[in-house]
């Protein structure tokens, strides 16, 4: 029984590889956008957060930052 070391790279596997890489890049960019909105909200809108009675707005901004970070890490690990 001989070993089978021959690699077959067809057009489908190459196309799938680049399609997966493109999807991961889009995923990473979407995470970056979500995180940027959260940071923008915390940095520039912090004066308005103190005027609100509830802390929901502030919690939402932190959730956006954390969710964006998780999505970015997932996109990088996917590559």
PDB file with one MODEL, atoms N, CA, C and O in Angstrom:
MODEL        1
ATOM      1  N   UNK A   1       0.832  -1.177   0.000  1.00  0.00           N
ATOM      2  CA  UNK A   1       0.000   0.000   0.000  1.00  0.00           C
ATOM      3  C   UNK A   1       0.879   1.243   0.000  1.00  0.00           C
ATOM      4  O   UNK A   1       1.592   1.520   0.965  1.00  0.00           O
ATOM      5  N   UNK A   2       0.817   1.961  -1.061  1.00  0.00           N
ATOM      6  CA  UNK A   2       1.608   3.173  -1.172  1.00  0.00           C
ATOM      7  C   UNK A   2       0.870   4.374  -0.608  1.00  0.00           C
ATOM      8  O   UNK A   2      -0.351   4.366  -0.452  1.00  0.00           O
ATOM      9  N   UNK A   3       1.638   5.394  -0.312  1.00  0.00           N
ATOM     10  CA  UNK A   3       1.032   6.622   0.193  1.00  0.00           C
ATOM     11  C   UNK A   3       0.510   7.438  -0.978  1.00  0.00           C
ATOM     12  O   UNK A   3       1.050   7.398  -2.084  1.00  0.00           O
ATOM     13  N   UNK A   4      -0.519   8.155  -0.711  1.00  0.00           N
ATOM     14  CA  UNK A   4      -1.122   9.019  -1.729  1.00  0.00           C
ATOM     15  C   UNK A   4      -0.768  10.456  -1.381  1.00  0.00           C
ATOM     16  O   UNK A   4      -1.473  11.090  -0.597  1.00  0.00           O
ATOM     17  N   UNK A   5       0.306  10.980  -1.947  1.00  0.00           N
ATOM     18  CA  UNK A   5       0.791  12.323  -1.619  1.00  0.00           C
ATOM     19  C   UNK A   5       0.484  13.343  -2.695  1.00  0.00           C
ATOM     20  O   UNK A   5       0.846  14.512  -2.558  1.00  0.00           O
ATOM     21  N   UNK A   6      -0.167  12.932  -3.747  1.00  0.00           N
ATOM     22  CA  UNK A   6      -0.434  13.847  -4.843  1.00  0.00           C
ATOM     23  C   UNK A   6      -1.553  14.812  -4.456  1.00  0.00           C
ATOM     24  O   UNK A   6      -2.642  14.392  -4.065  1.00  0.00           O
ATOM     25  N   UNK A   7      -1.270  16.098  -4.568  1.00  0.00           N
ATOM     26  CA  UNK A   7      -2.276  17.104  -4.249  1.00  0.00           C
ATOM     27  C   UNK A   7      -2.953  17.540  -5.543  1.00  0.00           C
ATOM     28  O   UNK A   7      -2.295  17.852  -6.536  1.00  0.00           O
ATOM     29  N   UNK A   8      -4.256  17.552  -5.507  1.00  0.00           N
ATOM     30  CA  UNK A   8      -5.011  17.990  -6.672  1.00  0.00           C
ATOM     31  C   UNK A   8      -5.658  19.324  -6.354  1.00  0.00           C
ATOM     32  O   UNK A   8      -6.570  19.397  -5.530  1.00  0.00           O
ATOM     33  N   UNK A   9      -5.197  20.367  -6.997  1.00  0.00           N
ATOM     34  CA  UNK A   9      -5.799  21.682  -6.820  1.00  0.00           C
ATOM     35  C   UNK A   9      -6.611  21.979  -8.068  1.00  0.00           C
ATOM     36  O   UNK A   9      -6.069  22.236  -9.143  1.00  0.00           O
ATOM     37  N   UNK A  10      -7.891  21.937  -7.899  1.00  0.00           N
ATOM     38  CA  UNK A  10      -8.773  22.222  -9.015  1.00  0.00           C
ATOM     39  C   UNK A  10      -9.253  23.658  -8.929  1.00  0.00           C
ATOM     40  O   UNK A  10      -8.987  24.366  -7.957  1.00  0.00           O
ATOM     41  N   UNK A  11      -9.945  24.062  -9.938  1.00  0.00           N
ATOM     42  CA  UNK A  11     -10.471  25.428  -9.964  1.00  0.00           C
ATOM     43  C   UNK A  11     -11.467  25.651  -8.830  1.00  0.00           C
ATOM     44  O   UNK A  11     -11.542  26.747  -8.274  1.00  0.00           O
ATOM     45  N   UNK A  12     -12.221  24.627  -8.490  1.00  0.00           N
ATOM     46  CA  UNK A  12     -13.206  24.753  -7.417  1.00  0.00           C
ATOM     47  C   UNK A  12     -12.584  24.993  -6.063  1.00  0.00           C
ATOM     48  O   UNK A  12     -13.088  25.806  -5.288  1.00  0.00           O
ATOM     49  N   UNK A  13     -11.486  24.295  -5.758  1.00  0.00           N
ATOM     50  CA  UNK A  13     -10.856  24.478  -4.452  1.00  0.00           C
ATOM     51  C   UNK A  13     -10.176  25.838  -4.355  1.00  0.00           C
ATOM     52  O   UNK A  13     -10.202  26.474  -3.302  1.00  0.00           O
ATOM     53  N   UNK A  14      -9.575  26.279  -5.438  1.00  0.00           N
ATOM     54  CA  UNK A  14      -8.941  27.601  -5.433  1.00  0.00           C
ATOM     55  C   UNK A  14      -9.998  28.690  -5.293  1.00  0.00           C
ATOM     56  O   UNK A  14      -9.818  29.649  -4.543  1.00  0.00           O
ATOM     57  N   UNK A  15     -11.093  28.537  -6.015  1.00  0.00           N
ATOM     58  CA  UNK A  15     -12.182  29.515  -5.932  1.00  0.00           C
ATOM     59  C   UNK A  15     -12.780  29.533  -4.534  1.00  0.00           C
ATOM     60  O   UNK A  15     -13.091  30.601  -4.006  1.00  0.00           O
ATOM     61  N   UNK A  16     -12.943  28.365  -3.934  1.00  0.00           N
ATOM     62  CA  UNK A  16     -13.485  28.288  -2.582  1.00  0.00           C
ATOM     63  C   UNK A  16     -12.560  28.949  -1.566  1.00  0.00           C
ATOM     64  O   UNK A  16     -13.019  29.609  -0.634  1.00  0.00           O
ATOM     65  N   UNK A  17     -11.255  28.767  -1.752  1.00  0.00           N
ATOM     66  CA  UNK A  17     -10.288  29.363  -0.835  1.00  0.00           C
ATOM     67  C   UNK A  17     -10.379  30.883  -0.870  1.00  0.00           C
ATOM     68  O   UNK A  17     -10.403  31.531   0.176  1.00  0.00           O
ATOM     69  N   UNK A  18     -10.430  31.447  -2.061  1.00  0.00           N
ATOM     70  CA  UNK A  18     -10.500  32.907  -2.166  1.00  0.00           C
ATOM     71  C   UNK A  18     -11.871  33.443  -1.758  1.00  0.00           C
ATOM     72  O   UNK A  18     -11.975  34.552  -1.235  1.00  0.00           O
ATOM     73  N   UNK A  19     -12.908  32.668  -1.993  1.00  0.00           N
ATOM     74  CA  UNK A  19     -14.231  33.077  -1.550  1.00  0.00           C
ATOM     75  C   UNK A  19     -14.313  33.118  -0.024  1.00  0.00           C
ATOM     76  O   UNK A  19     -14.906  34.033   0.546  1.00  0.00           O
ATOM     77  N   UNK A  20     -13.719  32.132   0.626  1.00  0.00           N
ATOM     78  CA  UNK A  20     -13.685  32.106   2.085  1.00  0.00           C
ATOM     79  C   UNK A  20     -12.851  33.261   2.635  1.00  0.00           C
ATOM     80  O   UNK A  20     -13.220  33.874   3.637  1.00  0.00           O
ATOM     81  N   UNK A  21     -11.737  33.554   1.987  1.00  0.00           N
ATOM     82  CA  UNK A  21     -10.906  34.673   2.418  1.00  0.00           C
ATOM     83  C   UNK A  21     -11.659  35.998   2.257  1.00  0.00           C
ATOM     84  O   UNK A  21     -11.580  36.862   3.130  1.00  0.00           O
ATOM     85  N   UNK A  22     -12.384  36.161   1.151  1.00  0.00           N
ATOM     86  CA  UNK A  22     -13.163  37.382   0.924  1.00  0.00           C
ATOM     87  C   UNK A  22     -14.266  37.517   1.975  1.00  0.00           C
ATOM     88  O   UNK A  22     -14.507  38.608   2.492  1.00  0.00           O
ATOM     89  N   UNK A  23     -14.930  36.411   2.286  1.00  0.00           N
ATOM     90  CA  UNK A  23     -15.973  36.438   3.303  1.00  0.00           C
ATOM     91  C   UNK A  23     -15.395  36.827   4.665  1.00  0.00           C
ATOM     92  O   UNK A  23     -16.003  37.611   5.393  1.00  0.00           O
ATOM     93  N   UNK A  24     -14.237  36.291   5.009  1.00  0.00           N
ATOM     94  CA  UNK A  24     -13.616  36.630   6.296  1.00  0.00           C
ATOM     95  C   UNK A  24     -13.198  38.092   6.336  1.00  0.00           C
ATOM     96  O   UNK A  24     -13.294  38.730   7.384  1.00  0.00           O
ATOM     97  N   UNK A  25     -12.740  38.629   5.222  1.00  0.00           N
ATOM     98  CA  UNK A  25     -12.383  40.058   5.182  1.00  0.00           C
ATOM     99  C   UNK A  25     -13.619  40.934   5.371  1.00  0.00           C
ATOM    100  O   UNK A  25     -13.578  41.929   6.094  1.00  0.00           O
ATOM    101  N   UNK A  26     -14.721  40.558   4.715  1.00  0.00           N
ATOM    102  CA  UNK A  26     -15.967  41.313   4.905  1.00  0.00           C
ATOM    103  C   UNK A  26     -16.454  41.213   6.346  1.00  0.00           C
ATOM    104  O   UNK A  26     -16.945  42.190   6.913  1.00  0.00           O
ATOM    105  N   UNK A  27     -16.317  40.037   6.930  1.00  0.00           N
ATOM    106  CA  UNK A  27     -16.692  39.822   8.323  1.00  0.00           C
ATOM    107  C   UNK A  27     -15.849  40.703   9.242  1.00  0.00           C
ATOM    108  O   UNK A  27     -16.369  41.304  10.183  1.00  0.00           O
ATOM    109  N   UNK A  28     -14.544  40.777   8.966  1.00  0.00           N
ATOM    110  CA  UNK A  28     -13.639  41.598   9.764  1.00  0.00           C
ATOM    111  C   UNK A  28     -13.983  43.085   9.625  1.00  0.00           C
ATOM    112  O   UNK A  28     -13.974  43.820  10.612  1.00  0.00           O
ATOM    113  N   UNK A  29     -14.286  43.522   8.403  1.00  0.00           N
ATOM    114  CA  UNK A  29     -14.643  44.925   8.186  1.00  0.00           C
ATOM    115  C   UNK A  29     -15.966  45.283   8.865  1.00  0.00           C
ATOM    116  O   UNK A  29     -16.123  46.392   9.374  1.00  0.00           O
ATOM    117  N   UNK A  30     -16.906  44.355   8.872  1.00  0.00           N
ATOM    118  CA  UNK A  30     -18.174  44.608   9.564  1.00  0.00           C
ATOM    119  C   UNK A  30     -17.950  44.738  11.072  1.00  0.00           C
ATOM    120  O   UNK A  30     -18.560  45.591  11.717  1.00  0.00           O
ATOM    121  N   UNK A  31     -17.095  43.909  11.627  1.00  0.00           N
ATOM    122  CA  UNK A  31     -16.757  44.024  13.048  1.00  0.00           C
ATOM    123  C   UNK A  31     -16.063  45.332  13.361  1.00  0.00           C
ATOM    124  O   UNK A  31     -16.302  45.946  14.401  1.00  0.00           O
ATOM    125  N   UNK A  32     -15.200  45.753  12.448  1.00  0.00           N
ATOM    126  CA  UNK A  32     -14.517  47.041  12.619  1.00  0.00           C
ATOM    127  C   UNK A  32     -15.519  48.190  12.603  1.00  0.00           C
ATOM    128  O   UNK A  32     -15.398  49.132  13.387  1.00  0.00           O
ATOM    129  N   UNK A  33     -16.503  48.117  11.718  1.00  0.00           N
ATOM    130  CA  UNK A  33     -17.514  49.167  11.647  1.00  0.00           C
ATOM    131  C   UNK A  33     -18.366  49.220  12.912  1.00  0.00           C
ATOM    132  O   UNK A  33     -18.668  50.302  13.415  1.00  0.00           O
ATOM    133  N   UNK A  34     -18.750  48.064  13.421  1.00  0.00           N
ATOM    134  CA  UNK A  34     -19.561  48.023  14.648  1.00  0.00           C
ATOM    135  C   UNK A  34     -18.758  48.563  15.824  1.00  0.00           C
ATOM    136  O   UNK A  34     -19.278  49.324  16.640  1.00  0.00           O
ATOM    137  N   UNK A  35     -17.499  48.173  15.910  1.00  0.00           N
ATOM    138  CA  UNK A  35     -16.653  48.664  16.997  1.00  0.00           C
ATOM    139  C   UNK A  35     -16.413  50.168  16.863  1.00  0.00           C
ATOM    140  O   UNK A  35     -16.368  50.880  17.866  1.00  0.00           O
ATOM    141  N   UNK A  36     -16.261  50.649  15.641  1.00  0.00           N
ATOM    142  CA  UNK A  36     -16.046  52.083  15.426  1.00  0.00           C
ATOM    143  C   UNK A  36     -17.271  52.894  15.846  1.00  0.00           C
ATOM    144  O   UNK A  36     -17.129  53.975  16.419  1.00  0.00           O
ATOM    145  N   UNK A  37     -18.457  52.390  15.570  1.00  0.00           N
ATOM    146  CA  UNK A  37     -19.673  53.090  16.002  1.00  0.00           C
ATOM    147  C   UNK A  37     -19.755  53.128  17.519  1.00  0.00           C
ATOM    148  O   UNK A  37     -20.138  54.148  18.092  1.00  0.00           O
ATOM    149  N   UNK A  38     -19.402  52.043  18.170  1.00  0.00           N
ATOM    150  CA  UNK A  38     -19.413  52.022  19.640  1.00  0.00           C
ATOM    151  C   UNK A  38     -18.403  52.981  20.234  1.00  0.00           C
ATOM    152  O   UNK A  38     -18.705  53.691  21.194  1.00  0.00           O
ATOM    153  N   UNK A  39     -17.200  53.009  19.670  1.00  0.00           N
ATOM    154  CA  UNK A  39     -16.168  53.932  20.168  1.00  0.00           C
ATOM    155  C   UNK A  39     -16.560  55.375  19.880  1.00  0.00           C
ATOM    156  O   UNK A  39     -16.349  56.253  20.717  1.00  0.00           O
ATOM    157  N   UNK A  40     -17.125  55.626  18.709  1.00  0.00           N
ATOM    158  CA  UNK A  40     -17.575  56.975  18.363  1.00  0.00           C
ATOM    159  C   UNK A  40     -18.654  57.444  19.328  1.00  0.00           C
ATOM    160  O   UNK A  40     -18.666  58.601  19.747  1.00  0.00           O
ATOM    161  N   UNK A  41     -19.556  56.539  19.674  1.00  0.00           N
ATOM    162  CA  UNK A  41     -20.614  56.884  20.624  1.00  0.00           C
ATOM    163  C   UNK A  41     -20.038  57.196  21.998  1.00  0.00           C
ATOM    164  O   UNK A  41     -20.462  58.151  22.648  1.00  0.00           O
ATOM    165  N   UNK A  42     -19.079  56.400  22.442  1.00  0.00           N
ATOM    166  CA  UNK A  42     -18.481  56.647  23.756  1.00  0.00           C
ATOM    167  C   UNK A  42     -17.636  57.916  23.768  1.00  0.00           C
ATOM    168  O   UNK A  42     -17.642  58.651  24.756  1.00  0.00           O
ATOM    169  N   UNK A  43     -16.918  58.179  22.695  1.00  0.00           N
ATOM    170  CA  UNK A  43     -15.992  59.315  22.687  1.00  0.00           C
ATOM    171  C   UNK A  43     -16.694  60.646  22.457  1.00  0.00           C
ATOM    172  O   UNK A  43     -16.455  61.605  23.191  1.00  0.00           O
ATOM    173  N   UNK A  44     -17.544  60.715  21.464  1.00  0.00           N
ATOM    174  CA  UNK A  44     -18.105  62.013  21.080  1.00  0.00           C
ATOM    175  C   UNK A  44     -19.484  62.302  21.667  1.00  0.00           C
ATOM    176  O   UNK A  44     -19.891  63.460  21.755  1.00  0.00           O
ATOM    177  N   UNK A  45     -20.186  61.278  22.059  1.00  0.00           N
ATOM    178  CA  UNK A  45     -21.532  61.495  22.581  1.00  0.00           C
ATOM    179  C   UNK A  45     -21.606  61.308  24.087  1.00  0.00           C
ATOM    180  O   UNK A  45     -22.698  61.166  24.637  1.00  0.00           O
ATOM    181  N   UNK A  46     -20.476  61.307  24.756  1.00  0.00           N
ATOM    182  CA  UNK A  46     -20.479  61.081  26.204  1.00  0.00           C
ATOM    183  C   UNK A  46     -21.134  62.235  26.961  1.00  0.00           C
ATOM    184  O   UNK A  46     -21.641  62.030  28.064  1.00  0.00           O
ATOM    185  N   UNK A  47     -21.134  63.433  26.398  1.00  0.00           N
ATOM    186  CA  UNK A  47     -21.800  64.557  27.063  1.00  0.00           C
ATOM    187  C   UNK A  47     -23.308  64.345  27.136  1.00  0.00           C
ATOM    188  O   UNK A  47     -23.949  64.733  28.113  1.00  0.00           O
ATOM    189  N   UNK A  48     -23.865  63.735  26.111  1.00  0.00           N
ATOM    190  CA  UNK A  48     -25.302  63.512  26.078  1.00  0.00           C
ATOM    191  C   UNK A  48     -25.725  62.322  26.918  1.00  0.00           C
ATOM    192  O   UNK A  48     -26.873  62.247  27.355  1.00  0.00           O
ATOM    193  N   UNK A  49     -24.808  61.391  27.147  1.00  0.00           N
ATOM    194  CA  UNK A  49     -25.134  60.211  27.945  1.00  0.00           C
ATOM    195  C   UNK A  49     -25.468  60.606  29.382  1.00  0.00           C
ATOM    196  O   UNK A  49     -26.332  59.995  30.012  1.00  0.00           O
ATOM    197  N   UNK A  50     -24.786  61.626  29.900  1.00  0.00           N
ATOM    198  CA  UNK A  50     -25.042  62.048  31.281  1.00  0.00           C
ATOM    199  C   UNK A  50     -26.422  62.693  31.434  1.00  0.00           C
ATOM    200  O   UNK A  50     -26.953  62.742  32.544  1.00  0.00           O
ATOM    201  N   UNK A  51     -27.006  63.183  30.350  1.00  0.00           N
ATOM    202  CA  UNK A  51     -28.328  63.804  30.425  1.00  0.00           C
ATOM    203  C   UNK A  51     -29.454  62.774  30.477  1.00  0.00           C
ATOM    204  O   UNK A  51     -30.563  63.089  30.908  1.00  0.00           O
ATOM    205  N   UNK A  52     -29.181  61.563  30.048  1.00  0.00           N
ATOM    206  CA  UNK A  52     -30.216  60.542  30.019  1.00  0.00           C
ATOM    207  C   UNK A  52     -30.418  59.946  31.408  1.00  0.00           C
ATOM    208  O   UNK A  52     -29.478  59.834  32.195  1.00  0.00           O
ATOM    209  N   UNK A  53     -31.654  59.567  31.692  1.00  0.00           N
ATOM    210  CA  UNK A  53     -31.976  59.019  33.015  1.00  0.00           C
ATOM    211  C   UNK A  53     -31.506  57.575  33.162  1.00  0.00           C
ATOM    212  O   UNK A  53     -31.065  57.170  34.238  1.00  0.00           O
ATOM    213  N   UNK A  54     -31.597  56.807  32.093  1.00  0.00           N
ATOM    214  CA  UNK A  54     -31.220  55.393  32.200  1.00  0.00           C
ATOM    215  C   UNK A  54     -29.818  55.177  31.644  1.00  0.00           C
ATOM    216  O   UNK A  54     -29.301  55.990  30.879  1.00  0.00           O
ATOM    217  N   UNK A  55     -29.226  54.076  32.042  1.00  0.00           N
ATOM    218  CA  UNK A  55     -27.884  53.745  31.577  1.00  0.00           C
ATOM    219  C   UNK A  55     -27.890  52.834  30.361  1.00  0.00           C
ATOM    220  O   UNK A  55     -26.865  52.247  30.014  1.00  0.00           O
ATOM    221  N   UNK A  56     -29.038  52.716  29.716  1.00  0.00           N
ATOM    222  CA  UNK A  56     -29.160  51.816  28.573  1.00  0.00           C
ATOM    223  C   UNK A  56     -28.293  52.278  27.402  1.00  0.00           C
ATOM    224  O   UNK A  56     -27.691  51.454  26.713  1.00  0.00           O
ATOM    225  N   UNK A  57     -28.229  53.554  27.180  1.00  0.00           N
ATOM    226  CA  UNK A  57     -27.447  54.097  26.070  1.00  0.00           C
ATOM    227  C   UNK A  57     -25.966  53.793  26.251  1.00  0.00           C
ATOM    228  O   UNK A  57     -25.286  53.411  25.299  1.00  0.00           O
ATOM    229  N   UNK A  58     -25.477  53.958  27.447  1.00  0.00           N
ATOM    230  CA  UNK A  58     -24.070  53.671  27.734  1.00  0.00           C
ATOM    231  C   UNK A  58     -23.781  52.180  27.616  1.00  0.00           C
ATOM    232  O   UNK A  58     -22.753  51.780  27.070  1.00  0.00           O
ATOM    233  N   UNK A  59     -24.686  51.369  28.127  1.00  0.00           N
ATOM    234  CA  UNK A  59     -24.505  49.915  28.025  1.00  0.00           C
ATOM    235  C   UNK A  59     -24.521  49.464  26.574  1.00  0.00           C
ATOM    236  O   UNK A  59     -23.770  48.565  26.196  1.00  0.00           O
ATOM    237  N   UNK A  60     -25.364  50.076  25.763  1.00  0.00           N
ATOM    238  CA  UNK A  60     -25.426  49.740  24.342  1.00  0.00           C
ATOM    239  C   UNK A  60     -24.118  50.076  23.641  1.00  0.00           C
ATOM    240  O   UNK A  60     -23.664  49.318  22.783  1.00  0.00           O
ATOM    241  N   UNK A  61     -23.516  51.183  23.987  1.00  0.00           N
ATOM    242  CA  UNK A  61     -22.232  51.554  23.384  1.00  0.00           C
ATOM    243  C   UNK A  61     -21.143  50.552  23.747  1.00  0.00           C
ATOM    244  O   UNK A  61     -20.335  50.178  22.896  1.00  0.00           O
ATOM    245  N   UNK A  62     -21.115  50.119  24.992  1.00  0.00           N
ATOM    246  CA  UNK A  62     -20.125  49.113  25.404  1.00  0.00           C
ATOM    247  C   UNK A  62     -20.393  47.757  24.734  1.00  0.00           C
ATOM    248  O   UNK A  62     -19.456  47.046  24.372  1.00  0.00           O
ATOM    249  N   UNK A  63     -21.653  47.412  24.573  1.00  0.00           N
ATOM    250  CA  UNK A  63     -21.990  46.159  23.889  1.00  0.00           C
ATOM    251  C   UNK A  63     -21.534  46.209  22.439  1.00  0.00           C
ATOM    252  O   UNK A  63     -21.044  45.210  21.913  1.00  0.00           O
ATOM    253  N   UNK A  64     -21.685  47.352  21.785  1.00  0.00           N
ATOM    254  CA  UNK A  64     -21.212  47.495  20.402  1.00  0.00           C
ATOM    255  C   UNK A  64     -19.702  47.322  20.304  1.00  0.00           C
ATOM    256  O   UNK A  64     -19.209  46.677  19.378  1.00  0.00           O
ATOM    257  N   UNK A  65     -18.972  47.888  21.244  1.00  0.00           N
ATOM    258  CA  UNK A  65     -17.512  47.757  21.226  1.00  0.00           C
ATOM    259  C   UNK A  65     -17.102  46.299  21.437  1.00  0.00           C
ATOM    260  O   UNK A  65     -16.230  45.789  20.732  1.00  0.00           O
ATOM    261  N   UNK A  66     -17.721  45.637  22.394  1.00  0.00           N
ATOM    262  CA  UNK A  66     -17.371  44.242  22.679  1.00  0.00           C
ATOM    263  C   UNK A  66     -17.771  43.335  21.514  1.00  0.00           C
ATOM    264  O   UNK A  66     -17.005  42.453  21.123  1.00  0.00           O
ATOM    265  N   UNK A  67     -18.952  43.545  20.965  1.00  0.00           N
ATOM    266  CA  UNK A  67     -19.406  42.717  19.841  1.00  0.00           C
ATOM    267  C   UNK A  67     -18.523  42.925  18.620  1.00  0.00           C
ATOM    268  O   UNK A  67     -18.201  41.965  17.919  1.00  0.00           O
ATOM    269  N   UNK A  68     -18.130  44.162  18.356  1.00  0.00           N
ATOM    270  CA  UNK A  68     -17.229  44.428  17.238  1.00  0.00           C
ATOM    271  C   UNK A  68     -15.881  43.766  17.427  1.00  0.00           C
ATOM    272  O   UNK A  68     -15.303  43.251  16.470  1.00  0.00           O
ATOM    273  N   UNK A  69     -15.376  43.773  18.642  1.00  0.00           N
ATOM    274  CA  UNK A  69     -14.098  43.119  18.920  1.00  0.00           C
ATOM    275  C   UNK A  69     -14.197  41.612  18.730  1.00  0.00           C
ATOM    276  O   UNK A  69     -13.297  40.997  18.158  1.00  0.00           O
ATOM    277  N   UNK A  70     -15.273  41.020  19.200  1.00  0.00           N
ATOM    278  CA  UNK A  70     -15.455  39.572  19.043  1.00  0.00           C
ATOM    279  C   UNK A  70     -15.560  39.196  17.558  1.00  0.00           C
ATOM    280  O   UNK A  70     -14.980  38.199  17.129  1.00  0.00           O
ATOM    281  N   UNK A  71     -16.287  39.979  16.788  1.00  0.00           N
ATOM    282  CA  UNK A  71     -16.443  39.704  15.363  1.00  0.00           C
ATOM    283  C   UNK A  71     -15.111  39.872  14.634  1.00  0.00           C
ATOM    284  O   UNK A  71     -14.793  39.090  13.738  1.00  0.00           O
ATOM    285  N   UNK A  72     -14.342  40.871  15.005  1.00  0.00           N
ATOM    286  CA  UNK A  72     -13.028  41.066  14.374  1.00  0.00           C
ATOM    287  C   UNK A  72     -12.085  39.910  14.682  1.00  0.00           C
ATOM    288  O   UNK A  72     -11.383  39.426  13.794  1.00  0.00           O
ATOM    289  N   UNK A  73     -12.066  39.471  15.918  1.00  0.00           N
ATOM    290  CA  UNK A  73     -11.205  38.343  16.292  1.00  0.00           C
ATOM    291  C   UNK A  73     -11.648  37.084  15.549  1.00  0.00           C
ATOM    292  O   UNK A  73     -10.810  36.312  15.082  1.00  0.00           O
ATOM    293  N   UNK A  74     -12.949  36.877  15.440  1.00  0.00           N
ATOM    294  CA  UNK A  74     -13.463  35.720  14.712  1.00  0.00           C
ATOM    295  C   UNK A  74     -13.074  35.780  13.243  1.00  0.00           C
ATOM    296  O   UNK A  74     -12.725  34.759  12.650  1.00  0.00           O
ATOM    297  N   UNK A  75     -13.130  36.960  12.654  1.00  0.00           N
ATOM    298  CA  UNK A  75     -12.732  37.115  11.255  1.00  0.00           C
ATOM    299  C   UNK A  75     -11.253  36.849  11.040  1.00  0.00           C
ATOM    300  O   UNK A  75     -10.868  36.250  10.036  1.00  0.00           O
ATOM    301  N   UNK A  76     -10.434  37.284  11.964  1.00  0.00           N
ATOM    302  CA  UNK A  76      -8.990  37.046  11.839  1.00  0.00           C
ATOM    303  C   UNK A  76      -8.682  35.559  12.026  1.00  0.00           C
ATOM    304  O   UNK A  76      -7.874  34.996  11.287  1.00  0.00           O
ATOM    305  N   UNK A  77      -9.317  34.930  13.003  1.00  0.00           N
ATOM    306  CA  UNK A  77      -9.086  33.510  13.229  1.00  0.00           C
ATOM    307  C   UNK A  77      -9.644  32.653  12.088  1.00  0.00           C
ATOM    308  O   UNK A  77      -9.167  31.543  11.852  1.00  0.00           O
ATOM    309  N   UNK A  78     -10.626  33.156  11.403  1.00  0.00           N
ATOM    310  CA  UNK A  78     -11.193  32.432  10.273  1.00  0.00           C
ATOM    311  C   UNK A  78     -10.226  32.347   9.093  1.00  0.00           C
ATOM    312  O   UNK A  78     -10.264  31.399   8.308  1.00  0.00           O
ATOM    313  N   UNK A  79      -9.371  33.344   8.985  1.00  0.00           N
ATOM    314  CA  UNK A  79      -8.386  33.322   7.894  1.00  0.00           C
ATOM    315  C   UNK A  79      -7.276  32.337   8.201  1.00  0.00           C
ATOM    316  O   UNK A  79      -6.353  32.178   7.401  1.00  0.00           O
TER     317      UNK A  79
ENDMDL
END
